[in-house]
Amino acid sequence: MTREDMLLQFATRRHFFSRCGVGLGKLALLSLLSDEGIFAEPATNNPMQAKPGHFPAKAKSVIYLFMAGGPSQFELFDFKPSLQKYSNQAVPDSLIAGKRFAFMDSFTKEKPKLLGTSRTFKQYGRGGAWVSDLLPHIAGISDGVTFLKGVSTENFNHGPAKCFVNTGSTRFGRPSMGSWITYGIGSESSDLPGFVVLQSGPRGPRGGAALWSSGFLPTSYQGVPFRSGGDPILDLSRPMGISSETQRETLQTIRDLNLSELGASGDSEIATRIASYEMAYKMQTSGPELIDFGKESKDTLEMYGAEPGKASYANNCLLARRLVERGVRFVQLYSGGGPIIMQWDAHKDLVFNHEKMCGHTDQPIAALLRDLKQRGLLDSTLVVWGSEFGRLPMSQSGNGRDHNPHGFTMWFAGGGEWSLDRLLRRDASISRVTARRAA
């Protein structure tokens, strides 16, 4: 039996599809598409090598602030005077007629009543954005934020809805957003993963690792969960009794064996394995330095509300800035995970829930945007705030709100295009051009 026969004998489904149906026509098409830049660059021994995008772009990194559980837009950003006026009245038949809110039958047997909010809303900044008193710090930077209201999704259950927002599908198995981005343009960090996940709460969000999975892409591009205290990754430190020289020689031998196998089989997963060993070795130095806040000023720590060595959302926001500062391409911060009391899922006692969750996130998020801006990183970093869905304008249990996939709020900042100042300058420029053409 030849070596090729042995490889085919143990071929995975990915290997099978990579070998079947290869003809001259397919090879010619592949060459043409590659010439046009349709496909990403082929994998090298460093799958995360930075690559240029198809078009010039100002954003080099993404920080995705994910509020797990579904915050209520009516308590945060979406001021509805009419809802206040008709609060505690029966929901009009016109609102629940048809299929749009048919999912409500899954949660309630009686006709619900409308529910206004107990929060105080004000308009802030030159843009006049409505923000509630739950978010005083974010209200102060509202002119640097673009609010996108009326966002909709395809599922009203937490797990599938989170999967849809992160991967574009309600079914597990598709690559996540961070995986696609790092697959397409790589990462500018040589000693940290290109896609990092930071979690707060007793456990991660519903859906777990599938939310940052690489799906059918090579596993190089999956998200790597970090801790905010101790080693960023468990078992990262060198074992006791193993010297740095011994470890380096061992890794070099493994690398040589893997390269030999890579040359024979062309399996991208072997390149992934090589890169993961190298990354783990480099992170033994870069990881502890990353989470060491010793060089951060007292003012910076106080601005975030961060405490060195403590697992918190504030520490994670500061870590996010330090990660993009070091060239990491995609950072995702999850707020919420664990029992209902530790996530944004306010089916009852909405006031207590959102006061607690906003208390954890408002100050550090605003500090993150200010910090990025003063360091010159905001134009090259796109910051996204969102969740899997929003909440209904109806009452549940008298003091809570149910899931609403048909209308909720997200906001964006940075990335070179999302600030109010830039939008106003662009609109003014368009107006001048239009005036000249009219003249």
N, C-alpha and C positions, 0 to 999 in steps of 0.2 A: 504494500500500500504506500503510495507516494505521500509526501507531506501535504500536498493540496487536497488529496482524498481524505486525509485525517482531519484537515480543517473543515471540509465540507460536512464530514460526519457529525461534527459537533456545532454546526452552523445554527445561529439564532435566526429568528424571523427577519431581523434587520439584515443579516448577512445574506439570507436567501433572496430578498428583494433587491439587494445591491448587485446580485450576480445574474438574476434571471432577465430574459428579454433583451439582452444587449445585442444590437445589430448596428450596421453602418448608418442607417437612418437616425437611430437614437443618438449615436455618437456625434453625428453631424449637428443635430439639433442642440445637444448639450454644449458643443463648442460655440455655436452661434449665440445661445443664451448667455453663456459665460462672457463672451466678448462684449455683449450689451450691458454687462453688469447686473443682470437679473438676479443671479445667485450671490450669496456671500462668498468671500474668499475661501478656498479650500483650507481644511484644518492643517495646522503645522504642529510641530512638537510643543508649541505654546498656543493652545486654542483661544486664549484670552488676549492675544496680541491685538493692540488697537488698530482699527481699520477705518478709513474714511467712509462717510456715508455717501449716499447717492447725490445728495444736495448739500450745499453749505448750510451749517446750522450753528446757532450761538449757544444752544444748550449742550453741555458736555456730560451732565449728570442729572439724575432724577432722585428726588426724595419724596416718597409716597407716604403720606400720613393717613393711615387707615384706621377709622373709628369703628371697631368691630361691634356689631349688635344693632346698628341703625339709629343714629341720633335723630331727634325730632327737629325738623327744620322750623316748626312753628315756635319752638322755644329758643332758637339760636339766630337764624338769619331771615326768616320769611314772615314779615309782619303782615297780619291779615285783620284789618279793622272790622270787616264784616263778620268774620268768625267770632270776634269778641262780642259783637252786637247780638248775634244769634246763639251765643253759647248757652248750653243746657236745654236747647230746644231740640225736638225730634229732627232727625236727618230728613231732608226733603226726598220724596220718592224719585225725583229726577236725578238725584246724585247717585243713587244706588241702582237705578234701572239699567237693564242690559247686562253685559258681561264684564264690564270694566272692573267692578268691585265684587264680582261673584265670589272671589276668594274669601270675602268676609264671612261667608257661611261656615267656613272651617273653624272660626273662632268665636262666633256669637250666635245665639239663638233668638235674641230679641232685637228689635229695631233700636239702634244706638242713638245717643244724643250727641249733638255737636259739642266740642270742647275748645273753649278759648284758652289763652295762656295767662298765667299769673305773672309772667315776666314783664319787665319794662323795656320797651324798645326806643332807641333814639337813632337819628341819622348822624353819620360821622364823616369827617373829611370833606374835600371838595366834591367827591363823587356822591355824597349823600347816601352811603350804604346803610341799610337798616341792620343794626346788630343789637342783641339783647344784653341786659345787664349781667348775664352769665359769662360773657366773654369780654371783659373790659380791656384786656391786653390786646387781643386780636382787633377789637374796635379801634384801637390806637394806630394800627398799621393798615387800616382798611383801604386806604388809597393805593396801597401796593398790591392789592388783591383784586382779582376778577372773579365775581360770583357767577356761577352757572346754575340757574334754577330750572326746574321742570325736567330734570334728568329722570329717565325711566329705565327699567330693567325687565328681565323676563321671568323672574321667579320670586316668590315671597317667603321661601324658607331659607334660613340662615346659611346652611352649608352650601346648597346649590347656588344661591345668590352670590356668596363670596367667591365661589369658583368661577361664576360667570364674569364678575367684575375683574378678576385677576387673569383669567385665561381666555375669555370670550366664549366659553361653553359652560353649561350647567353640569356637564359630565366630566369626571376626573380623567386625566390623561393628556390634556392639551398643554403645550408650553405656557408658562406664565409670562406676563408682560416683561418682567426683568430678564427672563431667559431669552426672549426674542431680541431684546435690545442688546444684551451682551453677545448674543450669537451674531447679530448684524454688524456691530461696530467694536466689539471687544471691550477692553478696559485699559485705562492709562496707569493703573496701579500694578507694579511688578511684584509686590510682596503682600498683597491683600486680595481676597476674592473680588471679582467684578460685581457680584450681586450679593448683598448682605441683608439679612432679616433681623430686626430687633423687636423683641416682644416684651410686653409688660402685662402682669397679671399672673395668677397661680399656674395657669397653663396657656397654651397658645389658642388662637381663634378656632372656631369650628371649621372643619375642613382640613386643618393641620398642614402637613408638608405639601399636600397637593396644591396649595395656593401659591407656592413658590417653586413648584416642580419644573423640570426642563421637559417633561413629557417625552415626545419622540425625538427631541434634540439630544445630542451628547450630554452626558451628565456634568460636563465641565460648566454648563451654563445654568445649573440649578442654583437657587438661593442657598446661602450658608447662614444658618441661625447663629448669632453671636450672643454671648452673655455680657452684661455690663460690669461684672466684677470677677476677680480671679482671672484664670485663663479665659479668653474669649470663646474658646472651644474646649470641651472636656478632653482630657488626655493629650493636650497639645505639648506639654512640657516633656523634655527628654527624660527617660526613666533613670532612676538612681543607678549609679555604677556604670553608665554608658557615657563615654567621653564624646565630645563634639567630633573628634577625628574619626572615631569608630563609626559613629552615626553617618558621617559624610561618606566614608568608604562603603558602608552598607548600601546607602542610597545610590551611590555611583554604580555599584554592581547590579542593583535592581534596575536602574535606568538602562544599563547596557543590554541586559536581558530583554527588557521591554522594547527597546529600539530594534533589536534583532527580530522580535516577533512582529513589531509594527511593519518592518520592511517586508516581511513574508506575507502578512495577511491584509495590511492596509486598514485594519479595524480602528475606527476613530476612538473607540473606548480605551484602547491602549494608550493613545495620545492623552486622553483624559486622565488615565492612571498616572502617567509620567508627570503631568502637570500638577496633579493633586499631591504627589509626594514632594515635589519641589516647593509647592506653595506651603505645605505644612512645615517644611524645614525653615523657610523664610519667616513664617509667622511666629516661630519660637522667639524671634527678636521683635518683629513688627507688632505682634499682638499685644504683649504687655505694654509696649510703648504707647499703643493706640489708646488703651483705657487708663493710662496714667495721666490724671488731670493735674499733676504737680506743676506743669508749666502754664496752666491756665491762670489768669489773673483772678483775684478775689472778686473784682467787679463782674467778670464774665460768669463766674460760678453763681453769684447772687442774681445776675440777670436771668439765668435759666432756672434758678432754684435747685441747682445740681449739688449733690453731695458725693465726693469721691468714695468709691467702693460700694455705694448703695445702688441696688437695682430699682430704678424708677424711670418714669417716662421723661422726666427732666434730664436725667443722665443720658438716656437714649437720644434725645434731641441734640445734646452736645456731641455725642458720639457720631451722629449723622453728619454734623458739620466737619468733624475731624476726618471722617471717612471720605467725603467728597474732596476735602482739602488734599487728601493723599491719592486722588485719582480714581476712587471707586466709582463705577458707572451708575449703579442703581441701588438705592437704600430704601427699604420699606420698614416703617415703624407701625406696629400694631398697638393700638390703645384698647385694652379690654381682652379678657380671656379668662375663662373659669366660670364660676357660678354667676347667676344673674346679677348679683350685687357688684360684680367686678367687670361688667360690660355695659354697653349703651342700650340694652334691650329692656326698655321701660314700659312693660305692660301694666304696671301699677307703680304707685309712688314715684311718678315722673319727676316731681320737684326734687326729692331727695337724690334720685339717681343722677340727674343731670347736674345738680350742684356738685356732687362728688366727682363725676367724670370730668366736668369742665375745670374743677379745681386742680385735677391732675395735669391737664393738658394746655389750658389757656396761656399761662405765663411762659412755659418753655417753647411753645410753638411761635409765639410772637418774638421771643428772644432769638429763636433760630433764624427767622427772617431778618431781624435787625443785625444779627451777627454776620450772616452771609453778605448782607449789603455793605457793612462797614469794612469787610475784608475783600471786597471786590469779587465775590463769588456768586452773587445773586443773578447776575446776567447770564452766567454759564450754568446755573442750576435751576431746573424746573421743579417747583414745589407743588404737590398736589394734595388736597384735603378731600376725603370722601369716605363712603361706607358702602355696604351692600344694597341698602335701600333706605327709605325714610319712614315717616310715621303718618297715620291717618288723622284727619281733622275731627274724627269722632272720639268719644270717650270710651275707654275700656276700664271696667271695674271702678268707674267714677273718678279715678285719678291717674289713668295711664292711657297709652295710645298703642294701637296695633300696627302691624307692618303695612307699608305702602310702597309697592314697586313702581307706581305710576307717576310719582312726582316727588323729587327730593333735591337737595342742594349739594353741589360740589364747589370748591374754589381752587384757583390756580394763582401762583405768584412766581416771579423770576423768569428764567428762560429767555430773557432778552425782549419779550413781547407783552408780558402780562401786567406791567405796572400802569397805573393811571397816567403818570407823567408821560410815558412813552406813547400810550394810546392817544392822549390829548395832542401831543406833538404830531403824531401821524395824521390825526383828523384835521389839524390845522394845515398841514402840508397838502392834504388832499383838497381842502377848501381853496387854498391859494392856486393850485393847478387848475381846478374847475373854474375859478374866477378868470384866470388868464385865458383859458380856452373860450369862455363866453365872450370875453372882450375881443 
